[in-house]
C-alpha cells in the first residue's frame, strides 16, 4: 500500500504524522478489543464462580431442610416406639396396635407397620391384621438389641418387610421388663418412599440427587435423576470418608460413579443420629443459565469489537480524507497529538466545581495507588494537599489553584517538576490545561521524566568531571609551553618537556578511561581478545613493570609457584589490575605496604575460582563511601588533592564481570583496603 493509492488519485503524499496517527488508532483499537475480550472472559469466569457458590448455598439450605425433615420423622417414629413400650409394659398381651392405628396414634401414611418382636424373635404383635407369627430372630434390628442393653434407637438399612412385603427402614428399641430381663423389641417400619416422595417435590433439577444415608454409606432413601433408590452402596463416597475424619458438614465436587454425572455435593450429618442428609446438583444444570448469559455477552462483545474495528476504519479513512484540506489538517493534528499524549501519561480531569471526575490507569500506576484508595470526588484543594504529602520538600507540588492562577496571569506556562517520594523517587513533569468543555474545567497531565532527569544529571556530572580532570594537566601543559617559548637553558627545557610529557600522559590516561567506558557500553565483550595465560607469571610481570611512586616500595607478591591458567583479555585484565594497584598507592599517601596475593577459592556453587587480592595499609573507606565505590564518576575525595575521574573501579568491575568474574572490596577506615578480583579457573 502506498500514499498515492490512498489519496484518491490526487498524487499528494500523506504526511508522516497521519500515518503515525492511524497506527496509533489501530493500536488503540486492538488494545480495546483485547480489553473487551479479557473483560468479558473475566466476567464470565466470575459468573461461573458465583453460580457454583450459589449452588453450594442452595445445597446447604436443601440439606438443612431434608435433615430437619428426617429428624422430625425419626422423632415421630421414636415417640411411637416409646408409647408402644409404655403401653405394652402396662397392659401386656392386651395391647391392641390396630386400635391405636385406627385412633390416629400411629400414622399409617408414614409407617408401613408397627409391631412387637418377643424375646424369642417371634413377631407377636402388629397393627396389620395379616401379620403372621413369623420368626424375625435373624433380623439385624432384633439381634442388635438382643446383644446390647443400651443400643438406643436403631435405624436399619432398607429391607423388604416379611410382614408387609414393602421396602422399610426399621426403627427399633429394646423392651426391658420390670425385672430387667429382655422382653423383646418394638419395631416401626418406616416407608422410605415417604422421603423420596418429599425429595421429588423439591424440584431441584432433572439430574440432581437427594439422599438419606447412614454413616456406613448405605442409602436409606435416595432420588437420583428422578428415580427412587433404596439400599444403594455409597461407602466409597467422599462424605463417608470426611465424616469418619470428623467433618460432619461439608461440600465437594465429583463425578458420580453411578451415572457419570459431574455434581456439586453438600452433606450434613443429622444430629443425634447416624444418618447423613446429602444433596447434589448437576454442574451442567447449574451452569446452564450462566452459559446462556455468557453466550449473550460474547455476542455483545463480538458486536462491540466489530464496532471498534469499524470505528477505527472510519476514523482512519476520515483522517486520510481530511488531511487533504489544510484547515482540517491542523485540527486533526492537535486532536491526535492530545490522544497520543494521554495514552502513556497520567491524566486527572476536574469538573466545573473543581472536583476530580476521572483519573486514567497511567496516573494510578504512576502514583502506585492501592485498590481501595479513591481519588475521584476529591476537591482540587484536597487533591493538591494529598499530592504535596506525596512529594519531597525540594520538588513539591504547588497546587492546582496556584498553577491555574499562574497560567491565567501568564506568569508561567502552567508546568512544573515534582518529585514523588512515596513511589521510589519518580520525577514527574506536571502540566495544567484549562478546558472550555461542558463537563470538564481543567485537565492535569503528569509525565514520568525520571530517566531524562537522571540522564541530564549524568551528562552534567560527566562534563564537570571531565572538565575538572582535563583542566589540571592542560594548565600545566599550557604553562610550561609558554615558559619554553622563552629562552631557557638546556636542563630547564628538558625538565619542562618532561613535565609536559607527564601531563600529556595523564590526559591520555583520562581519555583512555572515557574511551574504554564508551567501548564497553557499546560493544560489551565483542572486542575482547581472549587467550590462556599463567596468572602467577602474569602478576609477577605486572608488579615488576609497575611505576612505583617515589619513596615507596614495590608491592610485595605472594603467588603460588604452580601453573594457574585462566582465559582472559590480557590487555584489559592488565589495565584492571594496574588500576587497583595505582589506587592502592594513591590512597595510601602516608606509606605502608602494598601486597598482591593469589588464592584458590570455591564459590557458592562449589566451582573453583582464583582470587587476586590487592592489599594496602592506606586511608581506608567509611561504609557510606564503600557502598558507592563502583558508581561511575563517584569520588571519595572531593578536595581535588587526589587526582582521578571516578571511573577506575567502575571499569574494573565491568571488565571483570565480562570475564565471568566478580570484584569484592573490604575496607576499614584509617586501616586500609583489600580489593579482591575473582576469575573463573578454567582448563584447556
NUVEX-744758 format. One record per residue (C-alpha): residue number from 1; x, y, z. Coordinates in steps of 0.2 Angstrom, whole numbers, always signed. Layout:
ATOM    n     xx     yy     zz
ATOM  NUM      X      Y      Z
...
END
This chain:
ATOM    n     xx     yy     zz
ATOM    1     +0     +0     +0
ATOM    2     +7    +17     -4
ATOM    3     +1    +35     -1
ATOM    4     -3    +39    -19
ATOM    5    -16    +25    -19
ATOM    6    -24    +32     -3
ATOM    7    -25    +49    -10
ATOM    8    -39    +45    -22
ATOM    9    -28    +49    -37
ATOM   10    -23    +67    -31
ATOM   11     -5    +62    -30
ATOM   12     -1    +71    -14
ATOM   13     +8    +60     -1
ATOM   14     +1    +60    +16
ATOM   15    +12    +67    +30
ATOM   16    +21    +55    +41
ATOM   17    +11    +62    +56
ATOM   18     -5    +55    +48
ATOM   19     +2    +38    +47
ATOM   20     +8    +38    +65
ATOM   21     -9    +44    +70
ATOM   22    -18    +30    +60
ATOM   23     -5    +17    +68
ATOM   24     -9    +24    +85
ATOM   25    -28    +22    +82
ATOM   26    -26     +4    +76
ATOM   27    -15     +0    +91
ATOM   28    -28     +8   +102
ATOM   29    -42     -2    +93
ATOM   30    -33    -18    +95
ATOM   31    -29    -14   +113
ATOM   32    -48    -10   +116
ATOM   33    -53    -26   +108
ATOM   34    -41    -36   +119
ATOM   35    -48    -27   +134
ATOM   36    -66    -31   +129
ATOM   37    -61    -49   +127
ATOM   38    -52    -51   +143
ATOM   39    -66    -41   +152
ATOM   40    -79    -52   +145
ATOM   41    -69    -68   +149
ATOM   42    -66    -62   +167
ATOM   43    -85    -58   +169
ATOM   44    -90    -75   +163
ATOM   45    -77    -83   +174
ATOM   46    -84    -73   +189
ATOM   47   -101    -78   +184
ATOM   48    -96    -96   +184
ATOM   49    -89    -95   +201
ATOM   50   -104    -86   +208
ATOM   51   -115    -99   +201
ATOM   52   -106   -113   +209
ATOM   53   -105   -103   +225
ATOM   54   -124   -100   +224
ATOM   55   -127   -119   +221
ATOM   56   -117   -123   +236
ATOM   57   -128   -111   +247
ATOM   58   -143   -119   +239
ATOM   59   -137   -136   +243
ATOM   60   -133   -131   +261
ATOM   61   -151   -125   +263
ATOM   62   -158   -140   +255
ATOM   63   -148   -152   +266
ATOM   64   -153   -142   +281
ATOM   65   -171   -144   +276
ATOM   66   -170   -163   +272
ATOM   67   -160   -166   +288
ATOM   68   -174   -157   +298
ATOM   69   -187   -167   +289
ATOM   70   -179   -183   +293
ATOM   71   -176   -178   +311
ATOM   72   -194   -174   +313
ATOM   73   -199   -191   +305
ATOM   74   -187   -200   +316
ATOM   75   -193   -191   +332
ATOM   76   -211   -196   +327
ATOM   77   -206   -214   +325
ATOM   78   -197   -214   +341
ATOM   79   -211   -207   +350
ATOM   80   -222   -221   +343
ATOM   81   -210   -234   +349
ATOM   82   -209   -226   +367
ATOM   83   -228   -225   +368
ATOM   84   -230   -244   +362
ATOM   85   -216   -249   +375
ATOM   86   -225   -240   +389
ATOM   87   -242   -247   +384
ATOM   88   -235   -265   +382
ATOM   89   -227   -264   +399
ATOM   90   -243   -258   +406
ATOM   91   -256   -269   +398
ATOM   92   -245   -284   +392
ATOM   93   -254   -295   +380
ATOM   94   -270   -284   +380
ATOM   95   -260   -272   +369
ATOM   96   -271   -268   +353
ATOM   97   -260   -260   +340
ATOM   98   -274   -260   +327
ATOM   99   -285   -249   +338
ATOM  100   -270   -237   +341
ATOM  101   -268   -236   +322
ATOM  102   -286   -233   +319
ATOM  103   -287   -219   +333
ATOM  104   -273   -210   +324
ATOM  105   -259   -213   +337
ATOM  106   -249   -222   +324
ATOM  107   -248   -213   +307
ATOM  108   -250   -227   +294
ATOM  109   -245   -215   +280
ATOM  110   -228   -214   +286
ATOM  111   -226   -231   +295
ATOM  112   -229   -247   +285
ATOM  113   -231   -257   +301
ATOM  114   -229   -256   +319
ATOM  115   -226   -272   +330
ATOM  116   -218   -281   +344
ATOM  117   -205   -295   +342
ATOM  118   -205   -305   +358
ATOM  119   -189   -311   +367
ATOM  120   -189   -327   +356
ATOM  121   -188   -316   +340
ATOM  122   -207   -320   +335
ATOM  123   -217   -306   +328
ATOM  124   -230   -307   +342
ATOM  125   -240   -290   +340
ATOM  126   -244   -280   +324
ATOM  127   -255   -266   +318
ATOM  128   -258   -276   +302
ATOM  129   -271   -290   +303
ATOM  130   -262   -301   +291
ATOM  131   -246   -301   +300
ATOM  132   -241   -319   +304
ATOM  133   -232   -326   +319
ATOM  134   -216   -326   +310
ATOM  135   -198   -329   +316
ATOM  136   -188   -312   +315
ATOM  137   -174   -318   +326
ATOM  138   -161   -317   +311
ATOM  139   -165   -299   +308
ATOM  140   -151   -286   +312
ATOM  141   -164   -274   +320
ATOM  142   -168   -289   +333
ATOM  143   -151   -295   +336
ATOM  144   -143   -278   +339
ATOM  145   -155   -276   +354
ATOM  146   -153   -294   +360
ATOM  147   -134   -291   +361
ATOM  148   -134   -274   +369
ATOM  149   -144   -267   +384
ATOM  150   -141   -249   +378
ATOM  151   -142   -249   +359
ATOM  152   -155   -234   +360
ATOM  153   -165   -231   +344
ATOM  154   -158   -242   +330
ATOM  155   -161   -237   +312
ATOM  156   -159   -251   +300
ATOM  157   -154   -252   +282
ATOM  158   -169   -253   +270
ATOM  159   -176   -271   +269
ATOM  160   -191   -280   +262
ATOM  161   -203   -282   +276
ATOM  162   -208   -300   +279
ATOM  163   -224   -295   +286
ATOM  164   -228   -280   +275
ATOM  165   -219   -286   +259
ATOM  166   -213   -267   +257
ATOM  167   -197   -258   +257
ATOM  168   -195   -252   +275
ATOM  169   -182   -244   +286
ATOM  170   -184   -252   +303
ATOM  171   -184   -241   +319
ATOM  172   -182   -251   +334
ATOM  173   -179   -250   +353
ATOM  174   -177   -264   +366
ATOM  175   -190   -268   +378
ATOM  176   -183   -270   +396
ATOM  177   -196   -279   +408
ATOM  178   -198   -273   +425
ATOM  179   -187   -286   +432
ATOM  180   -173   -280   +420
ATOM  181   -175   -295   +408
ATOM  182   -175   -293   +389
ATOM  183   -194   -293   +384
ATOM  184   -192   -291   +365
ATOM  185   -191   -276   +353
ATOM  186   -203   -263   +347
ATOM  187   -201   -261   +328
ATOM  188   -209   -247   +317
ATOM  189   -207   -250   +299
ATOM  190   -204   -233   +291
ATOM  191   -208   -232   +272
ATOM  192   -193   -224   +263
ATOM  193   -204   -218   +249
ATOM  194   -210   -205   +262
ATOM  195   -193   -197   +260
ATOM  196   -191   -200   +241
ATOM  197   -209   -193   +238
ATOM  198   -204   -177   +248
ATOM  199   -187   -176   +239
ATOM  200   -196   -177   +222
ATOM  201   -207   -162   +226
ATOM  202   -192   -151   +229
ATOM  203   -189   -149   +210
ATOM  204   -170   -147   +211
ATOM  205   -167   -152   +193
ATOM  206   -168   -167   +181
ATOM  207   -150   -173   +186
ATOM  208   -150   -168   +204
ATOM  209   -149   -181   +218
ATOM  210   -155   -180   +236
ATOM  211   -152   -194   +248
ATOM  212   -153   -200   +266
ATOM  213   -138   -211   +270
ATOM  214   -131   -220   +286
ATOM  215   -113   -215   +291
ATOM  216   -109   -233   +284
ATOM  217   -114   -227   +266
ATOM  218   -129   -237   +264
ATOM  219   -144   -227   +257
ATOM  220   -160   -227   +267
ATOM  221   -168   -217   +253
ATOM  222   -162   -208   +238
ATOM  223   -168   -199   +222
ATOM  224   -156   -198   +208
ATOM  225   -161   -191   +191
ATOM  226   -179   -193   +196
ATOM  227   -178   -211   +201
ATOM  228   -181   -218   +218
ATOM  229   -167   -229   +225
ATOM  230   -165   -239   +241
ATOM  231   -150   -248   +249
ATOM  232   -138   -241   +237
ATOM  233   -120   -243   +242
ATOM  234   -111   -226   +244
ATOM  235    -97   -232   +256
ATOM  236    -84   -226   +245
ATOM  237    -92   -209   +243
ATOM  238    -82   -193   +249
ATOM  239    -94   -189   +263
ATOM  240    -92   -205   +271
ATOM  241    -73   -203   +272
ATOM  242    -75   -185   +278
ATOM  243    -87   -189   +292
ATOM  244    -75   -203   +298
ATOM  245    -62   -189   +300
ATOM  246    -74   -178   +310
ATOM  247    -80   -166   +296
ATOM  248    -99   -168   +300
ATOM  249   -104   -154   +287
ATOM  250    -96   -150   +270
ATOM  251    -96   -149   +251
ATOM  252    -86   -156   +237
ATOM  253    -87   -159   +218
ATOM  254    -85   -176   +210
ATOM  255    -91   -186   +195
ATOM  256   -104   -199   +201
ATOM  257    -99   -217   +198
ATOM  258   -117   -222   +196
ATOM  259   -122   -211   +181
ATOM  260   -105   -202   +177
ATOM  261   -113   -185   +181
ATOM  262   -102   -171   +187
ATOM  263   -111   -164   +203
ATOM  264   -108   -152   +217
ATOM  265   -112   -161   +233
ATOM  266   -116   -155   +251
ATOM  267   -118   -166   +266
ATOM  268   -124   -164   +284
ATOM  269   -124   -177   +297
ATOM  270   -141   -177   +306
ATOM  271   -139   -173   +325
ATOM  272   -141   -187   +337
ATOM  273   -142   -200   +324
ATOM  274   -130   -210   +312
ATOM  275   -139   -203   +297
ATOM  276   -132   -191   +284
ATOM  277   -143   -179   +273
ATOM  278   -135   -176   +256
ATOM  279   -139   -167   +240
ATOM  280   -131   -164   +224
ATOM  281   -134   -153   +209
ATOM  282   -128   -156   +191
ATOM  283   -114   -144   +186
ATOM  284   -121   -144   +169
ATOM  285   -138   -138   +175
ATOM  286   -131   -126   +187
ATOM  287   -121   -118   +173
ATOM  288   -135   -119   +160
ATOM  289   -142   -101   +164
ATOM  290   -124    -94   +166
ATOM  291   -120   -102   +149
ATOM  292   -134    -93   +141
ATOM  293   -129    -77   +149
ATOM  294   -111    -80   +143
ATOM  295   -117    -83   +125
ATOM  296   -126    -67   +125
ATOM  297   -111    -57   +132
ATOM  298    -99    -65   +119
ATOM  299   -111    -60   +106
ATOM  300   -112    -42   +113
ATOM  301    -93    -42   +115
ATOM  302    -91    -48    +97
ATOM  303   -103    -34    +91
ATOM  304    -93    -21   +102
ATOM  305    -77    -27    +94
ATOM  306    -84    -26    +77
ATOM  307    -90     -8    +81
ATOM  308    -72     -4    +87
ATOM  309    -64    -10    +71
ATOM  310    -77     -1    +61
ATOM  311    -74    +15    +71
ATOM  312    -56    +13    +69
ATOM  313    -58    +10    +50
ATOM  314    -70    +25    +49
ATOM  315    -58    +36    +59
ATOM  316    -43    +31    +48
ATOM  317    -52    +35    +32
ATOM  318    -58    +51    +39
ATOM  319    -41    +56    +43
ATOM  320    -34    +52    +26
ATOM  321    -48    +62    +18
ATOM  322    -47    +77    +29
ATOM  323    -28    +78    +28
ATOM  324    -31    +84    +10
ATOM  325    -38   +100    +17
ATOM  326    -26   +112    +26
ATOM  327    -38   +119    +39
ATOM  328    -44   +102    +45
ATOM  329    -26    +96    +44
ATOM  330    -21   +107    +59
ATOM  331    -37   +102    +69
ATOM  332    -34    +84    +67
ATOM  333    -16    +85    +71
ATOM  334    -20    +93    +88
ATOM  335    -33    +80    +92
ATOM  336    -22    +66    +88
ATOM  337     -7    +74    +97
ATOM  338    -19    +75   +113
ATOM  339    -23    +57   +111
ATOM  340     -5    +52   +109
ATOM  341     -1    +62   +125
ATOM  342    -14    +54   +135
ATOM  343    -10    +36   +132
ATOM  344     +7    +35   +141
ATOM  345     +4    +49   +153
ATOM  346     -6    +52   +169
ATOM  347    -22    +62   +167
ATOM  348    -33    +70   +180
ATOM  349    -49    +78   +174
ATOM  350    -59    +91   +185
ATOM  351    -77    +96   +183
ATOM  352    -84   +113   +184
ATOM  353    -85   +113   +203
ATOM  354    -66   +109   +203
ATOM  355    -69    +91   +209
ATOM  356    -59    +76   +201
ATOM  357    -71    +66   +189
ATOM  358    -58    +55   +181
ATOM  359    -40    +48   +183
ATOM  360    -33    +36   +170
ATOM  361    -24    +20   +173
ATOM  362     -7    +28   +169
ATOM  363    -10    +40   +184
ATOM  364    -15    +26   +195
ATOM  365     +1    +16   +190
ATOM  366    +12    +31   +191
ATOM  367     +6    +36   +209
ATOM  368     +6    +17   +214
ATOM  369    -12    +19   +221
ATOM  370    -19     +5   +231
ATOM  371    -35     -3   +225
ATOM  372    -46     +4   +240
ATOM  373    -39    +22   +238
ATOM  374    -52    +34   +229
ATOM  375    -46    +50   +220
ATOM  376    -62    +53   +211
ATOM  377    -73    +65   +220
ATOM  378    -59    +75   +228
ATOM  379    -59    +94   +228
ATOM  380    -44   +102   +220
ATOM  381    -39   +108   +237
ATOM  382    -39    +91   +244
ATOM  383    -31    +84   +229
ATOM  384    -17    +97   +230
ATOM  385    -14    +93   +248
ATOM  386    -13    +74   +245
ATOM  387     -1    +77   +231
ATOM  388    +10    +88   +242
ATOM  389    +11    +75   +255
ATOM  390    +17    +63   +242
ATOM  391    +31    +75   +236
ATOM  392    +48    +79   +243
ATOM  393    +51    +96   +250
ATOM  394    +64   +102   +237
ATOM  395    +52    +97   +222
ATOM  396    +34    +99   +230
ATOM  397    +18   +102   +221
ATOM  398    +12   +120   +222
ATOM  399     -6   +115   +220
ATOM  400    -19   +116   +206
ATOM  401    -26   +133   +210
ATOM  402     -9   +141   +210
ATOM  403     -5   +133   +194
ATOM  404    -21   +139   +186
ATOM  405    -18   +157   +193
ATOM  406     +0   +157   +186
ATOM  407     -7   +151   +169
ATOM  408    -21   +164   +168
ATOM  409     -9   +178   +173
ATOM  410     +4   +172   +161
ATOM  411    +17   +172   +175
ATOM  412    +22   +154   +168
ATOM  413    +16   +141   +156
ATOM  414     +7   +131   +170
ATOM  415    +21   +117   +171
ATOM  416    +32   +112   +184
ATOM  417    +43    +97   +190
ATOM  418    +39    +87   +206
ATOM  419    +47    +73   +214
ATOM  420    +36    +59   +222
ATOM  421    +44    +51   +237
ATOM  422    +31    +38   +240
ATOM  423    +35    +28   +224
ATOM  424    +54    +26   +223
ATOM  425    +58    +45   +219
ATOM  426    +50    +47   +202
ATOM  427    +51    +64   +195
ATOM  428    +36    +70   +186
ATOM  429    +33    +84   +174
ATOM  430    +16    +92   +178
ATOM  431     +6   +102   +166
ATOM  432    -11   +111   +169
ATOM  433    -23   +114   +154
ATOM  434    -39   +124   +156
ATOM  435    -54   +117   +146
ATOM  436    -70   +125   +140
ATOM  437    -78   +109   +138
ATOM  438    -96   +107   +145
ATOM  439    -91    +94   +158
ATOM  440    -73    +97   +162
ATOM  441    -65   +113   +168
ATOM  442    -46   +108   +168
ATOM  443    -35    +94   +165
ATOM  444    -19    +89   +174
ATOM  445     -6    +80   +164
ATOM  446     +8    +70   +173
ATOM  447    +23    +63   +163
ATOM  448    +37    +52   +171
ATOM  449    +53    +61   +166
ATOM  450    +64    +52   +179
ATOM  451    +75    +44   +166
ATOM  452    +78    +61   +157
ATOM  453    +82    +70   +173
ATOM  454    +94    +56   +178
ATOM  455   +102    +56   +160
ATOM  456   +104    +75   +161
ATOM  457   +112    +74   +179
ATOM  458   +124    +60   +172
ATOM  459   +129    +71   +157
ATOM  460   +132    +86   +169
ATOM  461   +142    +76   +181
ATOM  462   +152    +69   +166
ATOM  463   +156    +86   +159
ATOM  464   +160    +93   +176
ATOM  465   +172    +78   +180
ATOM  466   +180    +78   +163
ATOM  467   +182    +97   +163
ATOM  468   +190    +96   +180
ATOM  469   +201    +82   +177
ATOM  470   +207    +88   +160
ATOM  471   +210   +106   +166
ATOM  472   +224   +102   +178
ATOM  473   +235    +94   +166
ATOM  474   +230   +106   +152
ATOM  475   +235   +121   +163
ATOM  476   +252   +113   +166
ATOM  477   +255   +109   +148
ATOM  478   +250   +127   +143
ATOM  479   +260   +135   +157
ATOM  480   +276   +126   +154
ATOM  481   +274   +128   +135
ATOM  482   +273   +146   +137
ATOM  483   +289   +145   +148
ATOM  484   +298   +135   +134
ATOM  485   +294   +149   +122
ATOM  486   +306   +160   +132
ATOM  487   +324   +157   +131
ATOM  488   +329   +143   +144
ATOM  489   +344   +133   +147
ATOM  490   +345   +116   +141
ATOM  491   +342   +107   +158
ATOM  492   +327   +118   +161
ATOM  493   +320   +114   +144
ATOM  494   +322    +96   +147
ATOM  495   +313    +97   +164
ATOM  496   +299   +107   +156
ATOM  497   +297    +95   +142
ATOM  498   +297    +80   +154
ATOM  499   +283    +89   +164
ATOM  500   +273    +92   +148
ATOM  501   +275    +74   +143
ATOM  502   +269    +68   +160
ATOM  503   +254    +79   +160
ATOM  504   +250    +73   +142
ATOM  505   +251    +55   +148
ATOM  506   +239    +60   +162
ATOM  507   +227    +67   +149
ATOM  508   +229    +52   +138
ATOM  509   +225    +40   +153
ATOM  510   +209    +50   +157
ATOM  511   +204    +50   +139
ATOM  512   +208    +31   +138
ATOM  513   +196    +28   +153
ATOM  514   +182    +38   +144
ATOM  515   +185    +28   +128
ATOM  516   +186    +11   +137
ATOM  517   +169    +16   +146
ATOM  518   +161    +20   +129
ATOM  519   +168     +4   +120
ATOM  520   +161     -7   +134
ATOM  521   +144     +1   +134
ATOM  522   +143     -1   +115
ATOM  523   +151    -17   +111
ATOM  524   +152    -26   +128
ATOM  525   +165    -40   +126
ATOM  526   +164    -41   +107
ATOM  527   +181    -33   +105
ATOM  528   +189    -44   +119
ATOM  529   +204    -55   +113
ATOM  530   +204    -70   +124
ATOM  531   +219    -81   +127
ATOM  532   +225    -93   +140
ATOM  533   +239    -86   +152
ATOM  534   +248    -91   +168
ATOM  535   +241    -80   +181
ATOM  536   +255    -82   +193
ATOM  537   +268    -76   +180
ATOM  538   +256    -63   +174
ATOM  539   +255    -55   +191
ATOM  540   +274    -56   +194
ATOM  541   +276    -47   +177
ATOM  542   +264    -33   +182
ATOM  543   +272    -30   +199
ATOM  544   +289    -29   +190
ATOM  545   +283    -16   +177
ATOM  546   +273     -5   +189
ATOM  547   +280    +13   +191
ATOM  548   +280    +14   +210
ATOM  549   +279    +32   +217
ATOM  550   +295    +40   +223
ATOM  551   +300    +34   +240
ATOM  552   +288    +19   +240
ATOM  553   +292     +1   +240
ATOM  554   +287    -11   +226
ATOM  555   +272    -22   +230
ATOM  556   +275    -37   +240
ATOM  557   +269    -53   +230
ATOM  558   +263    -69   +236
ATOM  559   +258    -81   +222
ATOM  560   +259   -100   +220
ATOM  561   +273   -107   +210
ATOM  562   +262   -119   +201
ATOM  563   +254   -115   +184
ATOM  564   +237   -106   +186
ATOM  565   +228   -105   +169
ATOM  566   +214    -93   +166
ATOM  567   +206    -87   +149
ATOM  568   +207    -68   +148
ATOM  569   +209    -52   +138
ATOM  570   +227    -49   +143
ATOM  571   +227    -30   +140
ATOM  572   +211    -27   +149
ATOM  573   +215    -38   +163
ATOM  574   +232    -29   +165
ATOM  575   +224    -12   +165
ATOM  576   +211    -18   +178
ATOM  577   +225    -24   +190
ATOM  578   +236     -9   +187
ATOM  579   +221     +2   +191
ATOM  580   +218     -7   +208
ATOM  581   +237     -6   +211
ATOM  582   +238    +13   +207
ATOM  583   +223    +16   +219
ATOM  584   +232     +6   +232
ATOM  585   +247    +18   +231
ATOM  586   +236    +34   +228
ATOM  587   +225    +31   +243
ATOM  588   +240    +27   +255
ATOM  589   +249    +43   +254
ATOM  590   +257    +41   +271
ATOM  591   +266    +25   +266
ATOM  592   +263     +7   +271
ATOM  593   +265     -9   +262
ATOM  594   +255    -14   +246
ATOM  595   +253    -33   +243
ATOM  596   +247    -44   +229
ATOM  597   +241    -61   +233
ATOM  598   +234    -76   +223
ATOM  599   +222    -88   +232
ATOM  600   +212   -103   +226
ATOM  601   +194   -102   +232
ATOM  602   +177   -111   +230
ATOM  603   +162   -100   +227
ATOM  604   +144   -104   +232
ATOM  605   +141   -116   +218
ATOM  606   +157   -126   +223
ATOM  607   +166   -121   +207
ATOM  608   +184   -116   +209
ATOM  609   +190    -99   +206
ATOM  610   +206    -89   +208
ATOM  611   +206    -73   +219
ATOM  612   +219    -59   +215
ATOM  613   +219    -49   +231
ATOM  614   +227    -31   +232
ATOM  615   +230    -26   +250
ATOM  616   +235     -9   +256
ATOM  617   +238     +0   +273
ATOM  618   +231    +17   +267
ATOM  619   +216    +28   +271
ATOM  620   +203    +15   +270
ATOM  621   +184    +19   +267
ATOM  622   +169    +23   +278
ATOM  623   +154    +11   +275
ATOM  624   +144    +25   +265
ATOM  625   +159    +28   +254
ATOM  626   +162     +9   +251
ATOM  627   +144     +7   +246
ATOM  628   +146    +19   +231
ATOM  629   +164    +15   +226
ATOM  630   +158     +6   +210
ATOM  631   +147    +21   +204
ATOM  632   +153    +30   +189
ATOM  633   +161    +47   +192
ATOM  634   +159    +44   +211
ATOM  635   +175    +50   +221
ATOM  636   +178    +48   +239
ATOM  637   +190    +63   +239
ATOM  638   +181    +79   +234
ATOM  639   +195    +90   +239
ATOM  640   +204    +88   +222
ATOM  641   +220    +83   +231
ATOM  642   +220    +65   +224
ATOM  643   +218    +65   +205
ATOM  644   +205    +54   +196
ATOM  645   +189    +53   +186
ATOM  646   +179    +42   +197
ATOM  647   +178    +29   +183
ATOM  648   +193    +17   +188
ATOM  649   +184     +5   +199
ATOM  650   +168     +5   +188
ATOM  651   +178     +0   +173
ATOM  652   +187    -14   +184
ATOM  653   +170    -21   +189
ATOM  654   +163    -21   +171
ATOM  655   +179    -29   +164
ATOM  656   +179    -42   +177
ATOM  657   +161    -46   +175
ATOM  658   +163    -48   +157
ATOM  659   +176    -61   +161
ATOM  660   +163    -70   +171
ATOM  661   +171    -65   +187
ATOM  662   +167    -53   +201
ATOM  663   +175    -39   +212
ATOM  664   +173    -38   +231
ATOM  665   +180    -24   +242
ATOM  666   +184    -25   +261
ATOM  667   +189     -9   +269
ATOM  668   +191     -1   +287
ATOM  669   +193    +17   +288
ATOM  670   +210    +23   +294
ATOM  671   +217     +5   +292
ATOM  672   +217     +0   +274
ATOM  673   +208     -8   +260
ATOM  674   +208    -26   +252
ATOM  675   +202    -27   +234
ATOM  676   +198    -45   +228
ATOM  677   +196    -49   +210
ATOM  678   +188    -67   +207
ATOM  679   +191    -75   +190
ATOM  680   +184    -92   +185
ATOM  681   +198   -106   +185
ATOM  682   +197   -114   +168
ATOM  683   +206   -128   +159
ATOM  684   +211   -131   +141
END
